[in-house]
Amino acid sequence: MRTTTLADLGEDRLVAQLSSLLASGPSVRTGIGDDCAVLGPRNAPLWQLLKTDAVVEGVHFTPDTAPRRIGWKALCRPISDIAAMGGSPEHALVTIAARRDLPAAWLRALYRGIEAAARRFGVHVVGGETARSPGPLFLSIALTGSVPRPHCVLRSGGRPGDALYVTGRLGGSLAGHHLDFIPRLEEARWLVSNFKPRAMMDLSDGIGSDLPRLAAASHCGFHLDEEKIPRNPGCSLAQALGDGEDFELLFALPPRRCAALEAAWKTTFPRLPLSRIGALTPPTRATKRTPHNAPAAHGFDHFA
């Protein structure tokens, strides 16, 4: 009998299987399956956020990528997840595994990228770990944050009929955006303070993968109006759906609040597009998709 591999399972099924082996605790408000873990007493005014994220040479960057850009990306990835929960990032631990022959100046440049992101977004790097790797460089960052309890937004709060929005434009991240993006921290804080979404997440694997995750967490289906998906210049629909590493916000909002949100957004963030791209639907209704079903349109999967 053939052994089941990670490629057979895919990323989502693998995470589900591993999650079933782990126990939670009374202080865990939200564990595996959201952008961050949420911890704290149920009625605490402030909840703690925990996130870890990794970048690997040959997967998230190429060997000739400038180390400063790698450092920026490595810290901004978990900052984007903190933003998607409506929170603020606080403290980071950095773990690096590298070859013995790596120039020390290269690693110092990488840390300058981490420090640049830390200064911009109010993060304090307080420790970590270094180790030897016989192969590709591996960089993992664990990040803490906090969020006022009333402002915390999960993936699981959406309801049928909610409008779906995305910030910015999608697709073509490999042209450089995936190394230089700005986490939507300011925009997310404004959203949760003024038009709190029912569900929200950041787009790291592409909307083709991430929208089904948000809908599933909310026990909903979804209708996606693919003609409304905002694309970067020169990008095809398949690229906008599946390239990944856009690091924009995807969120669900009650329809009665849409007109007010759109008007206020144009005033507050005039240079950043906000696009209504569809809606959540009842779970018994088949998910509606137009015929763009090429594999690239399904988003990134580490093990596919």
C-alpha positions in Angstrom: 0.0 0.0 0.0 1.3 3.4 -1.0 2.3 5.8 1.9 0.3 9.0 2.0 2.6 12.0 1.5 2.3 15.7 2.3 1.7 16.3 -1.4 -1.3 13.9 -1.3 -2.8 15.8 1.7 -2.1 19.4 0.7 -1.5 22.2 3.3 -5.0 22.6 4.7 -5.7 18.9 5.2 -2.2 18.5 6.8 -2.9 21.3 9.3 -6.3 19.8 10.1 -4.8 16.4 10.9 -2.0 17.9 13.0 -4.4 20.1 14.9 -6.5 17.2 15.9 -3.5 15.8 17.8 -3.2 18.9 20.0 -5.1 20.0 23.1 -6.2 23.5 23.8 -6.6 25.3 27.2 -9.0 27.5 29.1 -7.1 30.7 28.2 -7.2 30.0 24.4 -9.8 32.1 22.8 -8.8 31.1 19.3 -6.1 28.5 18.4 -5.0 26.9 15.2 -7.0 27.9 12.1 -6.9 31.7 12.2 -4.3 34.3 11.3 -3.1 34.4 15.0 -3.7 32.6 18.2 -5.8 34.7 20.6 -5.1 34.2 24.4 -6.6 35.6 27.5 -9.5 35.4 30.0 -12.8 35.6 28.2 -13.8 39.0 29.6 -10.3 40.6 29.6 -10.2 44.1 28.2 -7.1 43.2 26.2 -6.2 39.9 24.5 -2.7 38.6 23.5 -1.9 37.6 20.0 0.7 35.1 19.0 2.0 34.4 15.5 5.0 32.6 14.0 6.1 32.7 10.3 9.0 31.4 8.3 10.7 32.2 5.1 12.9 29.7 3.4 15.6 30.2 0.7 14.3 28.8 -2.6 10.7 29.0 -1.5 10.1 32.6 -0.3 13.2 34.2 -1.8 16.0 33.4 -4.3 19.7 33.1 -3.4 20.4 36.4 -5.1 17.8 38.4 -3.2 19.2 41.4 -1.3 19.4 40.3 2.4 17.8 43.6 3.7 14.7 42.9 1.6 14.5 39.3 3.0 14.7 40.7 6.6 11.9 43.2 5.9 9.7 40.5 4.4 10.3 38.1 7.2 9.1 40.5 9.9 6.3 42.1 7.8 4.7 38.7 7.2 3.6 38.1 10.8 2.9 41.8 11.2 0.3 41.4 8.4 -1.3 38.6 10.4 -1.5 40.7 13.5 -3.1 43.4 11.5 -5.7 41.0 10.2 -6.9 40.3 13.8 -7.3 44.1 14.4 -4.3 44.2 16.7 -0.9 45.8 17.3 2.5 44.0 17.0 4.8 44.1 20.1 7.7 41.8 20.5 9.6 39.4 18.2 12.0 36.5 18.5 14.1 35.6 15.5 15.4 32.1 14.6 17.9 31.7 11.8 19.5 28.5 10.5 22.3 29.2 8.0 25.4 27.6 6.4 28.7 28.0 8.1 30.2 29.7 5.0 27.6 32.4 4.8 29.3 35.8 5.0 28.7 37.5 8.3 28.1 40.8 6.5 25.2 39.2 4.6 23.5 38.3 7.9 24.1 41.7 9.3 22.3 43.2 6.3 19.4 40.9 6.8 19.1 42.1 10.4 19.1 45.7 9.1 16.0 44.8 7.1 14.4 43.3 10.2 15.3 46.3 12.2 13.9 48.7 9.6 10.5 46.9 9.7 10.6 46.8 13.5 11.2 50.6 13.8 8.4 51.4 11.3 5.8 49.2 12.9 6.7 49.6 16.6 8.1 46.1 17.2 10.9 45.3 19.6 13.2 42.3 18.7 14.0 40.8 22.1 15.9 37.5 21.3 15.9 34.4 19.2 18.2 31.5 18.2 20.9 30.8 15.6 21.7 27.4 14.3 23.7 25.7 11.5 21.9 24.5 8.4 23.5 22.1 5.8 21.1 23.4 3.2 19.0 26.5 2.4 18.8 29.4 4.8 15.8 29.3 7.1 14.4 32.3 9.0 11.5 32.1 11.4 10.0 35.0 13.4 7.7 34.6 16.4 5.7 37.7 17.1 3.5 38.8 19.9 0.8 41.4 19.8 -2.4 42.6 21.5 -5.9 43.6 20.6 -8.7 45.3 22.6 -11.3 42.5 23.0 -14.1 44.5 21.3 -11.8 45.0 18.2 -10.6 41.4 17.7 -11.8 40.0 14.4 -11.6 36.3 13.5 -12.0 34.5 10.2 -15.1 32.7 11.6 -17.5 35.6 12.2 -18.9 36.0 8.7 -22.6 35.5 7.9 -24.6 34.7 4.7 -25.2 37.9 2.9 -22.1 39.7 4.1 -20.3 41.7 1.5 -16.7 40.7 0.7 -14.1 43.4 0.3 -10.4 43.4 -0.6 -7.9 46.2 -0.2 -5.3 47.2 -2.8 -4.7 45.3 -6.0 -3.8 41.6 -6.5 -1.4 39.6 -8.6 2.2 39.8 -9.8 3.8 39.7 -6.4 7.0 38.1 -7.8 7.8 41.3 -9.5 9.0 42.6 -6.1 5.9 43.3 -4.1 6.4 40.2 -2.0 9.7 41.6 -0.7 8.7 45.2 -0.2 5.0 45.2 0.8 3.6 47.4 3.6 1.4 45.5 6.1 -2.1 47.0 6.2 -1.7 47.8 9.9 -3.1 51.3 9.8 -6.0 50.3 7.6 -7.0 47.4 9.8 -6.9 49.4 13.0 -9.1 52.0 11.3 -11.5 49.3 10.1 -12.0 47.7 13.5 -12.5 51.1 15.2 -15.0 52.4 12.7 -16.6 49.6 10.7 -15.7 46.4 12.5 -15.7 43.6 9.9 -17.5 40.3 10.9 -14.5 38.3 9.5 -11.1 39.2 8.2 -7.8 37.7 7.1 -4.7 38.7 5.2 -4.1 37.4 1.7 -0.8 35.4 1.8 -1.6 32.4 -0.4 -3.8 34.2 -2.9 -7.5 34.9 -2.8 -8.1 31.6 -4.6 -7.0 29.7 -1.5 -7.7 32.3 1.3 -11.3 33.2 0.4 -12.4 29.5 0.7 -10.7 29.4 4.1 -12.5 32.4 5.4 -15.8 31.1 4.1 -15.3 27.7 5.6 -14.3 29.1 9.0 -17.5 31.2 8.9 -19.6 28.1 7.9 -20.6 29.8 4.7 -20.3 29.4 1.0 -19.3 32.4 -1.2 -20.0 34.1 -4.5 -17.0 35.7 -6.1 -17.5 38.3 -8.8 -14.2 37.8 -10.6 -14.7 40.8 -12.9 -14.5 43.0 -9.7 -11.2 41.6 -8.5 -8.7 44.5 -8.5 -5.6 43.5 -10.5 -2.1 45.0 -10.7 -1.2 46.3 -14.1 -0.4 43.6 -16.6 -1.8 40.8 -14.4 -4.3 38.2 -15.6 -7.2 37.0 -13.6 -5.4 33.7 -12.8 -2.5 35.7 -11.4 -4.8 37.8 -9.2 -6.4 34.7 -7.9 -3.4 32.5 -7.4 0.0 34.3 -7.3 -0.2 34.8 -3.5 1.8 37.0 -1.2 -0.4 40.0 -1.9 -0.7 40.7 1.9 -3.9 42.7 1.4 -6.9 42.5 3.7 -9.9 40.4 2.8 -13.0 41.0 5.0 -16.7 40.5 5.3 -19.1 43.3 6.3 -22.9 43.5 6.7 -24.5 45.0 3.6 -26.2 47.9 5.5 -22.8 49.3 6.3 -21.3 49.2 2.8 -22.2 52.6 1.5 -20.9 54.4 4.6 -17.7 52.3 4.6 -17.0 53.1 0.9 -17.5 56.8 1.4 -15.4 57.0 4.5 -12.6 54.9 2.9 -12.2 57.2 0.0 -11.7 60.1 2.3 -9.4 58.3 4.7 -7.3 56.3 2.3 -7.7 58.0 -1.1 -4.7 56.3 -2.6 -5.6 52.7 -1.7 -8.4 51.0 -3.6 -11.2 49.2 -1.8 -13.1 46.7 -3.9 -16.4 44.9 -3.2 -15.8 41.5 -4.9 -18.7 39.3 -3.8 -20.6 38.0 -0.8 -20.8 35.1 1.6 -23.7 32.7 0.9 -25.6 30.1 3.0 -23.6 26.9 3.5 -26.1 24.8 1.7 -25.7 26.7 -1.5 -23.0 25.6 -3.9 -20.1 28.0 -4.1 -20.5 30.1 -7.2 -17.4 30.5 -9.5 -17.0 31.6 -13.0 -15.1 29.2 -15.3 -11.6 30.3 -14.4 -10.5 27.0 -12.9 -6.9 26.7 -14.0 -4.7 25.3 -11.2 -3.0 28.7 -10.8 -6.3 30.2 -9.8 -6.5 28.1 -6.7 -3.8 29.9 -4.8 -0.5 28.7 -3.3 -0.1 25.4 -1.4 3.3 24.6 0.1 2.8 20.8 -0.5 0.8 20.8 -3.8 
